[in-house]
Amino acid sequence: MRSRSRSDLVCRSTRPSRCSMLRVKRRHWWSRLRLILRMMKMTEVADTSTDESKAPDDPNTWVTDGPPCERRDPGPGRRASNDVALGGLLKVRPEDFLVDELPSYDPVGEGEHLYLGVQKRDMPHGEMIAVIARLFNIDESAIGFAGMKDRVAITRQAVSVHLPGFKGDPPPLDHARMQVLWAKRHVNKLRRGHLKGNRFSIRVRDVDPLSVRHVYKRMQAMEKTGVPAYFGDQRFGYRRNNQVCGLAILASQPQVLLDEMLGSRGAPFPARQLPFRRLYEEGKFAESLVGWGRNDRAEKIALQALSKGRDAHRAVRALPEYIKSFWISALQSAIFNANLDARVADGSYAQMIDGDIMFKHDSGACFRASDASADEIAARLISAEISPTGPLHGIGMLQPTGRALDIETLALTTVGTTHEAFLAKCPIEFSGARRPLRVFFANWEVEGGVDEHGAFIRCAFDLPKGAFATVLMRELLGATVPSIDGQHADTESA
């Protein structure tokens, strides 16, 4: 440690006069006001290029300084159903989208981990984690969860907090959009996948409630055939570029990642963001930071690091690990969706093809289709015992052969990587897996009605872990059903 001279101590302990403090405050607020006025003026200029008749965050009005984006849409591909779209709106308000986590086990009542039953409303996953970390004054890495839930929704789930030596009740939480419903101790941290699934209750708006009979018949049919198990739009972020960030991480390109997140040349973004994205490109990181909002957590953390003089590598290291892991997971998901879209296109998502690896829905185990007879496979596919699988790339993933491998290789190329490149820099926790190409739901209900907000059709059902309710609703009601999920629809009901 550097020894401090007497002058050091005197300077550190000397307090400025009240007048000098007021002058400093005036200069600070005047500088801040000038910056805000400058950004407002820049925003007005930027907004003149958009259609003023559309909402500010309508994706059709978004902009980019980069060349036309030719990236493949990473979200759900073709519908398996040819039924006429019924339309409707999802997530008009949080109360229209209810999610209850179905746990794999109950806490035993003792141990170093405090399990909390958390209800949140209209809150992104990252904000929930940050609130809990502040409540207990702990690092976010001490918090565990089984799955990330939708933002524009009312969700209930368990969260674990590692509190060795802590006794008594948790501190009270006073938050307008989040409540702790119960608390109980357990011996281990809650980890991703420690759940059976989720129970959903969804009210669809802007739809004729009399069409409920058509919805009921479609649910009956889908119960038997299953639904293509696409990863939902939530997985890819509001700009649909989480997989691009994942590619940059695996390629060890921190500057590429920061430019995609914060610059003006990546995926399109709302025009109002253009001023502070250009400030980032000018190296004015502190000024750019002013423009980002409450939900722009990753952007703000990176800019805070850059404004302190850290280089691109250290700025990316400052990002929470769960965010970086989520981006890599989004890359896995984009590859899977591209593969599934090809299988839906040729009608093989519910059929065996040469080289397939099959999934047992009762146990989650996989086996090579070549290990059983074609007749046996066909019968078990019809009875919904098994399904073909797609790739979640990782070190331990079982590789298919033949035609199935050819389709998966093409999906990798479409997304911009190879199996070998993915494995070269993939974190060890991404061990890889096979995911069924279709998913089945249970305990479903359908009803039509009217409340104080107008007519609706309510659909309720249970889904296994990793499945997306928005994907099921899209298959049920048609591709015209938008998910009104705000800008940061970066979480999933898994």
N, C-alpha and C positions, 0 to 999 in steps of 0.2 A: 504493500500500500504506500502511496506517495505521502511523505510527511508534509504537513501544511505549515507554511510560514505564518508569522503573526499577522502579516498584511492580509493573508488569505482569510484568517479567522475574523479579522476586523471587517473586511469587505462582506463576508457572509453574514455577519451579525448586524451590520448597519442597516437601519430601516430608512427607506426614502421618506421624504416629507409628504404630507397629505396633498399639497399642491402638485408635486411631481407625479404622484400616483394618479391624480385626476387627469393630468396631461397625457400620461401613458394610456389610460383607459380611453380618452377621447380619440387619440391616434388609432388605437386598436379598433374601436367601433367604426371610426370613419373609414379605415381601410377595408373592414369587413363589408360595410355598406356599399363602398365603391365596387367591390368584387361582386356582390349580389346584383347590383344594378347592371354591371357589365354582362353578367351571365343572363339576366333577364332580357337584355337587348339582343344578345346572341341567340337566345331561344326564339325570340320573335322573328329574327331573320331566318332561322332554321325552319320554323313552322310554316313559312310562306311557301315551301316546296311541297306541302302536303295538302290533301283534300280537306278543306275546313268543315265539310259536311259530315266527316267521320269522327268517331271518338279519337282522342289524342293517342290512345294506346292500341288502336286498331292495327293489327299486323300489316294490313294492306297499305298503311301510311308510313311504315318504318323505313329507315334509311341506312345507308352505309357508304363510306368513302371508298370502299374496295370495289373490285370488279364484280360483275354479276355473279351471285352465288350459285354454283352448280352442284352443291352438295346434295346427296340423297337425303330425303326426309327420313330421320331415324325412327319416327313414330310408327304406329300400327299401319300395316299395309292393307291389302285387299280384304273385304269382308268375305266370309264363306257363304253367307246367305245372299240369295237373289231377291229376297222380299223387298217390296216397295218401302222406301224410307218413310217413317211416320213423323219424323222431326221432333222438335221439342228442345228445351233448354235445361242444362244441368247446372247446379251450383249457382242459381240466381242469388241465393242468400245462404249463409252457413247452416241455418236450420233445415234446409232442404237436403242436406247430405250428412247423415249420421253414421258414425263408424264406432263399433265396439270390438276391441281386441279379444280374441278367444285364446286364453293362455294355455301353454303346454303343461304347466304345473302351478301350484299355489306355494307361496313362501311358507317356510316351516315355523317361523316365529323366533328364530335365533340365528346369529351369525353377524359378520362384519358389514353386510350389505343391507341397506334400508330400502325396501321396495315401496314405491309410492304409486297409488292409483291416481293418474292425472287426467283431468278433462281440460281440453283447450278448445277455444273458439276462434276461427279466423286467424290462426297463428301458424307460421312456418315452423318446421322442426327445429331449425337452428336457434330460433328465438326461444323456444321452449327449453332447450338445453342450456342456453345462456341464463335464463331466469333461474333455473334450478342451481346452476353453478354459483350464481350470486347469492342465492338464498342460504346456501351452506358454506359459502366462501371456500370453494374447492375448485380444482382444475376440471375442465370439461371431460378429460380422459377418465375421470373417476365415475362417470355416469354411463350406465348401460341401458340399452333399449332393444326390444325384439324386432321392431320395424318402424319405418317412417310413415307417418300418416298424411292425408290430404290437408292442405292449408285451408281452403275455403270449405269448411266443414266444422261440425262439432264432433270431436273424437275423444274416445276414452282408451287409455292404454296404461300398462305398467312401465315404470322407469326405476332403475336401481341406482343407488348412490353408495359408493364405498366410503364408510365412516368407521374405521377401526377405532375403538375406544369411546365412541360417541354413545351416550346413554340418554334416555328420556325421549320425549316427543319431538318431532321436527319443529323448527321455528314456523310461526304462522306465515302464510303467504297471502298478501293483499294484492291481488292482480285482477284487473277488469276482465281479462280474457282467458284466465287460467285458474283452476282450482285443484287442490289436493283433496281427493275423496277418501283415501285411507292410507295407512302406513303399517308395514309389517316387515320384520327382519327375515333374511335368508342367508344361506351359506355361500352362495356364488353370485357373480355378476351376471346380470341379464344381458344376453348377447343376441346378435342378429340371428333370426330364425327360431328363437325360443318361443314359438307360438304355434297354435294349430291353424289359425286363420283369422278372419274378420267377419263380423256380422254387419251388413249394410242395410240402411233404410233410406231410400232415395226418392225424392219427389221431383218429377219431371214437369216443368212449366211450359206454357205456350203450346199445349197439345190438347186435342179434343178428348175429354175424359170418357166419352162414349166409345172411343177406340180401344178401351181397356180390354174388350173381348178379343181383339186381334193380338194385343200384347200377351194375353194369357195363353193363346194358342201357340204363339212363337216360343214362349217360355217352356211350354210342354215339349215342343220339338227339340229345343236346345238342351233340355235336361237329358235327353237320350244321346244326342250326337256330340255334346260338348261345344266349347267355344274356342276359336284360335287363341292361344295363350300369349298374345303379343304383350310386350312391355308397353305401358301407357305413356302418353305424352309427358306426364309428370316427371318421368325418369330423365328427360332430356332438357329440362329447364325452359324458361319462358322464351328464350332465343333459340331453343332447339339445338344447342351447341355444346352440351355437357360432354358428349362423346368426343368432340374436337379437343376439349381441354384434357380429356383422358389420353388421347393420342399424344399430346404434347408432353404429358407427364411420363409416359412410357418411353418416349423418344429423348428424354432428358433435355427438353427445350424450354427452360423457364421463361425466356424472353418471348417466345411464341405464345406461351400460355398467357402471360400478362397482356400482350397485345390483343389477344382474342377477348380476354375479359374486359379490358379497360380502354382499348383503342377504338378507332372509328372505321377500321378496315376489315373487320371480321364479319360475323353473321349480322344481319340487319337488326336494328334496335329502335326504340321509340325516338322520334326526332328531338324531343326535349332533352335527351341525353347527349346530343351532339356537342354542345359547348364544353362540358367537362370531360368528354372523351378526347377532344382536341387539346384541352389543357394538359392532359396526361401525356399526349404525344409531344407537347412542347417542353416536357420535363417539369411542369408546374404541378407537382404532385399534391402539395398542400392545398392549392387552389382547387384542383380537381376534386379533392376529398369533400369539399363543401357541398357539391351537387348531389352526392349519393344519399339515398334514403335509408330508412330503418331496416328494410328487408335486404339491402345490398350488402350483406355481411362480408362475403368473401372479397368484394371489391374494396370495401373500406379497410379491411385488415391489410390487404396488399398495399394500398396507397399509404396507409400509416407507416408501414415498414419502409417504403420507398422514400417518403418524406423525411425519414430519419437517416437517410443516406445509405440504406442497405441496397445491395445489388439485387439483380433479378433472382438469382438462386436463393438468397436469404429471404427475399420477400415471399417467394413461393413456400419456403420452409415455414414461414410464420403462419400459413394457412392451417386451420384445424385439419387433423388427419382424416376425420370422417368426411370432410368435404372432398379432399383429394381421392379418397377411396370411392366416394360416390361417383366421381367423374370416371374413374376406371371402370366401375360397375356399369356406368352408362355406355361406355364403349362396348363392353360385353353384350349389353342389351341391344345396341344398334346392330351388332353382328347377328344376334339371334333373330331380331325382327326381319332383317334382310333375308335370312335363310327361310323363316316361316312364310314370308310373303311369296317366295318362289314355290314353296310347297302348297300354299293355298291356290296359287295360280294354276298349277298342274293337277290339283285335286288330290294330292298325296298327303296332306297334313293329317288325315285320319286313316291312312293306308300304309302298308309296309312297302318300301322299295328296296332295291338291292343294296346291301351294306348297312341297313338301318340298325340302330340300337334302340331297344324298346324300354319303356318305363312302366313299372307296376304301380298302379295308383294306390293299392292298399298298403304297400310297404315302402315305396319310394326307391326300391332296388331297380337296377338296370340289367339287361342281358342282351346279347347279340341275337338278332332275328334268325340268323343262320343256325342257332342252337335248337330251334323248334321247327316243326313242319309248317308249311304255308297254310294248310287248313286250320291248324291249331291257332296260328297267329290271327287269321281272319276271324275266327269265332270269338277270340278274346278281344279283338278290336271292336266288334259289334256289341259285345256285352259290356264295354267300357272298363274292362279289367286292365287293359294296357293301352299305351299310345306310343307313336314314334316320338323321337326326341330331337332336339336341336342343341347347339353348342353354347356353353358358358365357358369360354376359353380360360385355361389355367394349367398349372403344372401337372395336375393329376387327372385331367379330363380324358375320358375314354374316347378314342378316335373311331369314327365309322370307317367304312370302306366303300368301294364301288361308287354307284351313282349318288348315294347319300353324301359321301366325301366330296364328290365333284361339286355338288350344290353348296356345301358349306365353304369350300375353297373360294368359290365365286362370290359368296357373301362377304368374306374377308376382304377380297379385292375391291368390292363395291364400297366398303367403308374406309378403305385406305391403309390396310395393314396385311400382315400374313400371320399364320399360326406361330412361326418361328420368331418373328419380331415381337409378337405379344409376349411370348414366354421369356424372351431375353431380359426384359426389364420388369416383368410382372412381380409385384410384391408377393411374398411367400403366403400371405393370408388368402390370396386368390388361387385356391387350389384347383379350381375348375369343377365343372359338374355337367350333367346332362339335364335338360329341362324338357318336360313333355310339350309337344306341339299343340295340345289342346288341354283345356281345364274344364272341370265339372263343378257345378254349384249344387247347393242343397237347401232344404227348409225355406223354399221360396214362397212369396206371397205377391199378389198383384191386386190393386184396387184403384178405383177412380174416385175423385171427390172434389170438393170446393172448400177453401178456407178464406181467411181475410185477405189473402194475396191473390186469390183467383183459383181457377181450375188447375187440377194436377192429376197425374197418374203416379201412384206410389208403388215402387218395386222394392222388395226386401228379399235378401238371400244371404247365405253363408258362402264364402270363398276360402279355399286353402291359402296358406301363406305364399306370398309371391305373386298372387293373381291380382288383377286390376279391375275394380268395379266399373270404371269408365270404359274399359275395353268391352266388357259384357254389354253395357248399355248401348254402346256404338253398334255392336253386332245385332242387338235387339231392335233398335229404333232407326238405325241407318247412319250413314257417314255424315249426314247433315246436322247431327246433334253436336253442338259445340260444348266445350267444357269451359264455363265462365269461371276461370280459376285465377284471375288476377295475373300479375306479371310473374310472380315467383312461384309458379306451380312446379316446384322442384322436389316434391316429395311424393311418396307412393303409399298406397294402402297395403303394406306388406308386413 
